[in-house]
Amino acid sequence: MTQPLHLAALWIAAATCLALALRARRPAPAAGRRVGLPIAIRALVRTPAPDGLRRLFRDQEGEGRVAQAGLGGRLSAAELERARCGAAILGGALAVPLALVATPAAALAPALIWAGAALPARWVTGRAAARRAAIVRELPDLLDLLELSVHAGMALDPALDLAAGRLGGVLGGEVRELLGELAYGTPRRAAYRGLVARTGSPEIAQVVGAILQAEELGAPLAATLAGQAEALRGRRRQLAREHAAKAAPKIQLVVALVMVPAVLLLVLGVLVIELTRQVGVVVGGA
């Protein structure tokens, strides 16, 4: 019975390694750098899947998630569906040898299928979250550059071009894509809506709304940009304070559950050793 359990543990470890390999741990790539797909995702995309199974894993917001992850042109919503189907089939295939070596392990089959289907979507969601965090981090600097350029007398579009070139990063790439759409004749509101949809950031939506409102009402654009940058920095400071406040109880929990018992065990071990030595001397002398 020990050997089948060891084999089952190896299969579970292999599935865990696959899950860890699909997790997004790297920061968002810089502008101009193409986001590559992991080998596992590329293999799963080529997996043939029946239409019924694909409809089961269909996501109405898949195209938006892929765009927010910066994978436009490299991964489509249909390919993401095939990847999810292939991962679900792989999860079911992993359950077969587990059931052969240990019959109770067959109960893990639904969990493995569900986990396999969720992994590609989780990877895309992680990429999108990393890009969104990078965009929010770079947004105040972009607004500062825009404020200086507009205050110096530049129009908005040349100021955006200059700021995107100086800033670079993920947000710089998105701004250059926005300017490209405007150059091809896309209406300004539609181009801005495309920027908001690609980033998925409420902060970008707020800034875009403020810019459009300032243009419609004739308000000073430089003052609007400065106010938006200051508001974003204030929100960033508030979030940092909240994270710091949440970290203190976690540290105390770690100290109480890990460090204190460890120290007590060390002290208890020394006391037991010393007591044993003393009792041995007394018993030997008697």
C-alpha positions as CSV (number, residue, x, y, z in Angstrom):
1,M,0.0,0.0,0.0
2,T,2.9,2.3,0.6
3,Q,4.1,2.2,-3.0
4,P,0.7,3.2,-4.5
5,L,0.5,6.1,-2.1
6,H,4.0,7.3,-3.1
7,L,2.9,7.1,-6.8
8,A,-0.2,9.1,-6.0
9,A,1.9,11.7,-4.2
10,L,4.2,12.0,-7.3
11,W,1.2,12.6,-9.6
12,I,-0.2,15.3,-7.2
13,A,3.2,16.9,-7.0
14,A,3.4,17.0,-10.9
15,A,0.0,18.6,-11.1
16,T,1.0,21.2,-8.4
17,C,4.2,22.0,-10.4
18,L,2.1,22.6,-13.5
19,A,-0.2,24.9,-11.6
20,L,2.8,26.9,-10.2
21,A,4.3,27.1,-13.7
22,L,1.1,28.8,-15.0
23,R,1.0,31.4,-12.3
24,A,1.9,34.9,-13.2
25,R,4.8,35.9,-10.9
26,R,6.7,38.3,-13.2
27,P,5.9,42.0,-13.5
28,A,4.2,43.4,-16.5
29,P,6.6,43.6,-19.5
30,A,7.9,46.9,-20.7
31,A,6.5,48.6,-23.8
32,G,7.6,47.2,-27.1
33,R,8.3,43.8,-25.6
34,R,5.9,41.1,-26.8
35,V,4.4,39.0,-24.1
36,G,5.2,35.4,-24.8
37,L,2.9,32.5,-24.0
38,P,4.1,29.7,-21.7
39,I,4.9,26.4,-23.4
40,A,2.0,24.8,-21.5
41,I,-0.5,27.3,-22.8
42,R,0.8,27.0,-26.4
43,A,0.4,23.2,-26.2
44,L,-3.1,23.4,-24.6
45,V,-4.3,25.8,-27.3
46,R,-3.5,23.2,-30.0
47,T,-5.5,20.5,-28.1
48,P,-8.6,19.4,-30.1
49,A,-11.8,19.9,-28.1
50,P,-15.4,19.1,-29.0
51,D,-17.8,22.0,-29.4
52,G,-19.9,20.9,-26.5
53,L,-17.0,21.0,-24.1
54,R,-15.9,24.4,-25.5
55,R,-19.4,25.9,-24.9
56,L,-19.2,24.6,-21.3
57,F,-16.0,26.8,-20.7
58,R,-17.1,29.8,-22.8
59,D,-16.5,33.1,-21.2
60,Q,-18.4,36.2,-22.5
61,E,-15.7,38.5,-21.1
62,G,-12.8,36.4,-22.5
63,E,-11.9,38.8,-25.2
64,G,-11.7,41.7,-22.7
65,R,-9.6,39.7,-20.3
66,V,-7.2,38.8,-23.1
67,A,-6.9,42.4,-24.2
68,Q,-6.4,43.6,-20.6
69,A,-3.6,41.1,-20.3
70,G,-1.8,42.6,-23.3
71,L,-2.2,39.4,-25.3
72,G,-4.1,40.8,-28.2
73,G,-2.9,39.2,-31.4
74,R,-1.3,36.3,-29.6
75,L,-4.2,34.8,-27.8
76,S,-7.9,35.0,-28.7
77,A,-11.0,34.2,-26.7
78,A,-11.5,31.0,-28.8
79,E,-8.0,29.9,-28.1
80,L,-8.4,30.5,-24.4
81,E,-11.5,28.3,-24.5
82,R,-9.5,25.5,-26.2
83,A,-6.7,25.9,-23.6
84,R,-9.3,25.5,-20.8
85,C,-10.8,22.5,-22.5
86,G,-7.3,20.9,-23.0
87,A,-6.4,21.6,-19.3
88,A,-9.6,20.0,-18.2
89,I,-8.9,16.9,-20.3
90,L,-5.4,16.8,-18.9
91,G,-6.8,17.0,-15.4
92,G,-9.1,14.1,-16.1
93,A,-6.2,12.1,-17.6
94,L,-4.2,12.6,-14.4
95,A,-7.1,11.2,-12.4
96,V,-6.9,7.9,-14.3
97,P,-3.5,6.7,-13.0
98,L,-4.4,8.0,-9.5
99,A,-7.5,5.8,-9.5
100,L,-5.5,2.8,-10.7
101,V,-2.9,3.0,-7.9
102,A,-5.3,4.1,-5.2
103,T,-9.0,3.6,-5.7
104,P,-10.1,6.3,-3.2
105,A,-8.1,8.8,-5.3
106,A,-10.8,8.6,-8.0
107,A,-12.8,11.1,-5.9
108,L,-10.2,13.7,-6.9
109,A,-11.1,13.5,-10.6
110,P,-13.7,16.4,-10.5
111,A,-11.3,18.6,-8.5
112,L,-8.5,18.0,-11.0
113,I,-10.8,18.7,-14.0
114,W,-12.0,21.9,-12.4
115,A,-8.5,23.0,-11.5
116,G,-7.2,22.2,-14.9
117,A,-9.9,24.3,-16.6
118,A,-9.3,27.2,-14.2
119,L,-5.6,27.4,-14.7
120,P,-5.4,29.1,-18.1
121,A,-8.0,31.7,-17.1
122,R,-6.2,32.3,-13.9
123,W,-3.0,32.9,-15.8
124,V,-4.7,35.5,-18.1
125,T,-6.3,37.1,-15.1
126,G,-2.9,37.3,-13.3
127,R,-1.3,39.0,-16.4
128,A,-4.1,41.5,-16.6
129,A,-3.8,42.3,-12.9
130,A,0.0,42.8,-13.2
131,R,-0.5,45.2,-16.2
132,R,-3.2,47.1,-14.4
133,A,-1.0,47.6,-11.3
134,A,1.8,48.8,-13.6
135,I,-0.5,51.2,-15.3
136,V,-1.8,52.7,-12.1
137,R,1.8,53.0,-10.8
138,E,2.9,54.9,-13.9
139,L,-0.2,57.1,-14.3
140,P,0.8,60.0,-11.9
141,D,4.1,60.4,-13.7
142,L,2.3,60.5,-17.1
143,L,0.0,63.2,-15.8
144,D,2.9,65.2,-14.5
145,L,4.6,65.1,-17.9
146,L,1.3,66.0,-19.6
147,E,0.7,69.0,-17.2
148,L,4.2,70.4,-17.9
149,S,3.8,70.0,-21.6
150,V,0.3,71.5,-21.7
151,H,1.3,74.3,-19.4
152,A,4.1,75.1,-21.8
153,G,1.6,75.6,-24.6
154,M,1.5,72.2,-26.4
155,A,-1.7,70.7,-27.6
156,L,-3.0,67.5,-26.0
157,D,-2.0,65.0,-28.7
158,P,1.6,66.2,-29.1
159,A,1.9,66.3,-25.3
160,L,0.6,62.7,-25.1
161,D,3.2,61.6,-27.7
162,L,6.0,63.4,-25.8
163,A,4.9,62.0,-22.5
164,A,4.6,58.5,-23.8
165,G,8.1,58.6,-25.3
166,R,9.6,59.9,-22.1
167,L,7.7,57.6,-19.8
168,G,7.8,54.3,-21.7
169,G,6.5,51.3,-19.8
170,V,3.1,49.6,-20.2
171,L,1.2,52.9,-20.0
172,G,3.4,54.5,-22.6
173,G,2.7,51.7,-25.0
174,E,-1.1,52.1,-24.4
175,V,-0.9,55.8,-25.1
176,R,1.0,55.2,-28.3
177,E,-1.6,52.8,-29.4
178,L,-4.2,55.5,-28.6
179,L,-2.4,58.0,-30.7
180,G,-2.2,55.5,-33.5
181,E,-5.9,55.0,-33.5
182,L,-6.4,58.8,-33.5
183,A,-4.0,59.1,-36.5
184,Y,-6.1,56.5,-38.4
185,G,-9.2,58.6,-38.0
186,T,-10.8,56.9,-35.0
187,P,-13.2,59.3,-33.2
188,R,-11.6,60.7,-30.0
189,R,-14.3,59.3,-27.7
190,A,-14.1,55.9,-29.3
191,A,-10.3,55.8,-29.0
192,Y,-10.5,56.8,-25.4
193,R,-13.1,54.1,-24.7
194,G,-10.8,51.6,-26.3
195,L,-8.0,52.7,-24.0
196,V,-10.2,52.2,-20.9
197,A,-11.3,48.8,-22.2
198,R,-7.8,47.6,-22.9
199,T,-6.5,48.7,-19.5
200,G,-9.5,47.8,-17.4
201,S,-8.4,50.4,-14.8
202,P,-10.9,52.6,-13.0
203,E,-8.2,55.2,-12.6
204,I,-7.7,55.5,-16.4
205,A,-11.5,55.8,-16.8
206,Q,-11.5,58.6,-14.2
207,V,-8.7,60.5,-15.9
208,V,-10.2,60.1,-19.4
209,G,-13.5,61.4,-18.1
210,A,-11.8,64.4,-16.6
211,I,-9.9,65.2,-19.8
212,L,-13.1,64.9,-22.0
213,Q,-15.0,67.0,-19.5
214,A,-12.3,69.7,-19.5
215,E,-12.3,69.8,-23.3
216,E,-16.1,70.1,-23.5
217,L,-16.3,72.8,-20.8
218,G,-13.2,74.7,-21.8
219,A,-11.6,74.3,-18.4
220,P,-7.8,74.6,-18.0
221,L,-6.4,71.2,-18.9
222,A,-3.2,71.7,-17.0
223,A,-5.1,72.3,-13.7
224,T,-7.2,69.2,-14.3
225,L,-4.2,67.0,-15.0
226,A,-2.4,68.3,-11.8
227,G,-5.5,67.6,-9.7
228,Q,-5.8,64.1,-11.1
229,A,-2.1,63.4,-10.4
230,E,-2.4,64.6,-6.8
231,A,-5.6,62.6,-6.2
232,L,-3.9,59.5,-7.5
233,R,-0.8,60.0,-5.3
234,G,-3.1,60.6,-2.3
235,R,-4.9,57.3,-3.0
236,R,-1.6,55.5,-3.4
237,R,-0.5,56.8,0.0
238,Q,-3.8,55.8,1.6
239,L,-3.4,52.3,0.1
240,A,0.1,52.0,1.5
241,R,-1.1,53.0,5.0
242,E,-3.9,50.4,4.8
243,H,-1.4,47.7,3.7
244,A,0.9,48.6,6.5
245,A,-2.0,48.5,9.0
246,K,-3.0,45.0,7.8
247,A,0.6,43.8,8.0
248,A,0.9,44.3,11.8
249,P,-1.7,41.7,12.8
250,K,-0.3,39.2,10.4
251,I,3.2,39.6,11.8
252,Q,1.8,39.2,15.3
253,L,0.0,36.0,14.2
254,V,3.2,34.6,12.8
255,V,5.0,35.4,16.0
256,A,2.3,33.9,18.2
257,L,1.9,30.7,16.2
258,V,5.4,30.0,15.0
259,M,8.1,31.8,16.8
260,V,6.8,31.6,20.4
261,P,6.1,27.9,20.3
262,A,9.5,27.3,18.7
263,V,11.2,29.2,21.6
264,L,9.2,27.4,24.2
265,L,10.1,24.0,22.7
266,L,13.8,24.9,22.8
267,V,13.5,26.0,26.4
268,L,11.5,22.9,27.3
269,G,14.0,20.7,25.5
270,V,16.9,22.2,27.5
271,L,14.9,21.7,30.7
272,V,14.2,18.1,29.9
273,I,17.8,17.4,29.1
274,E,19.0,19.0,32.3
275,L,16.3,17.3,34.4
276,T,17.2,13.9,32.9
277,R,20.9,14.5,33.7
278,Q,20.2,15.5,37.3
279,V,17.8,12.5,37.8
280,G,20.4,10.2,36.4
281,V,23.0,11.4,38.8
282,V,20.6,11.0,41.8
283,V,19.5,7.5,40.7
284,G,23.1,6.5,40.0
285,G,24.3,7.7,43.4
286,A,21.4,5.9,45.1
